[in-house]
Amino acid sequence: MFQRIIFLLTIIIFIGCDKEIQLPLDPNASLLVIDGSITDEPGPYFVKLSKSIDIGNTNGNLFLVGGFLSIIFALVKSRSRYR
């Protein structure tokens, strides 16, 4: 009985739904990608700026260099309902 259940599950997995969808993406669009980690602890913080590329494109990196990035912290007082 256990072997039949395993067999049926295997068949269901391999015959499952397969529907291809086309997303409306512009392959020539180059978007700004911001990747970094900023915490509430003292720095230094590292932020990497780059440009997005087409998935099939393997030509070099598109890191942005020579730019200026300003990280501004806002001091916010919060009150807790639970004391």
C-alpha positions as CSV (number, residue, x, y, z in Angstrom):
1,M,0.0,0.0,0.0
2,F,2.8,2.4,0.9
3,Q,4.5,1.7,-2.5
4,R,1.3,2.6,-4.3
5,I,1.0,5.9,-2.4
6,I,4.7,6.8,-3.2
7,F,4.1,5.8,-6.9
8,L,1.0,8.0,-7.1
9,L,2.7,10.9,-5.5
10,T,5.6,10.6,-7.9
11,I,3.3,10.5,-10.9
12,I,1.4,13.6,-9.6
13,I,4.7,15.5,-9.1
14,F,6.0,14.7,-12.6
15,I,2.7,15.3,-14.4
16,G,1.8,18.4,-12.5
17,C,0.6,21.6,-14.1
18,D,3.0,23.3,-16.4
19,K,2.0,26.6,-17.8
20,E,4.4,29.1,-19.3
21,I,3.7,32.7,-18.8
22,Q,5.2,35.8,-20.4
23,L,6.0,38.7,-18.2
24,P,5.8,42.2,-19.7
25,L,9.5,43.0,-19.1
26,D,11.5,45.5,-21.1
27,P,14.9,43.8,-21.8
28,N,16.5,47.1,-22.6
29,A,15.4,48.8,-19.3
30,S,18.3,49.3,-17.0
31,L,17.2,49.9,-13.4
32,L,19.2,51.0,-10.3
33,V,19.8,48.2,-7.9
34,I,20.6,49.1,-4.3
35,D,22.1,46.3,-2.1
36,G,23.3,46.9,1.4
37,S,22.9,46.4,5.1
38,I,22.2,49.2,7.5
39,T,21.5,48.5,11.2
40,D,20.9,50.5,14.3
41,E,24.5,49.8,15.4
42,P,27.4,52.1,14.7
43,G,28.9,51.7,11.1
44,P,30.6,51.4,8.8
45,Y,27.8,50.4,6.5
46,F,28.3,49.0,3.1
47,V,26.0,49.8,0.2
48,K,26.5,48.5,-3.4
49,L,25.0,50.4,-6.3
50,S,24.7,48.7,-9.7
51,K,22.6,48.6,-12.8
52,S,20.3,45.7,-13.8
53,I,21.0,43.8,-16.9
54,D,19.2,41.2,-19.0
55,I,19.3,37.7,-17.6
56,G,21.2,36.2,-20.5
57,N,23.8,39.0,-20.6
58,T,27.2,38.0,-19.1
59,N,29.2,41.0,-20.2
60,G,31.1,42.4,-17.2
61,N,29.7,44.1,-14.1
62,L,27.6,47.2,-14.0
63,F,28.7,48.6,-10.6
64,L,28.4,52.3,-10.3
65,V,31.6,54.0,-9.1
66,G,32.5,57.6,-8.2
67,G,29.0,58.5,-6.9
68,F,27.9,60.0,-3.6
69,L,25.6,58.2,-1.3
70,S,24.1,60.0,1.8
71,I,22.5,57.9,4.6
72,I,20.4,60.0,6.9
73,F,19.1,58.8,10.2
74,A,16.0,60.2,11.9
75,L,15.8,60.0,15.6
76,V,12.3,58.9,16.5
77,K,11.0,58.6,20.0
78,S,8.7,55.6,20.4
79,R,6.4,54.9,23.3
80,S,5.5,51.4,24.2
81,R,2.0,50.5,25.4
82,Y,3.4,47.7,27.4
83,R,5.5,48.6,30.5
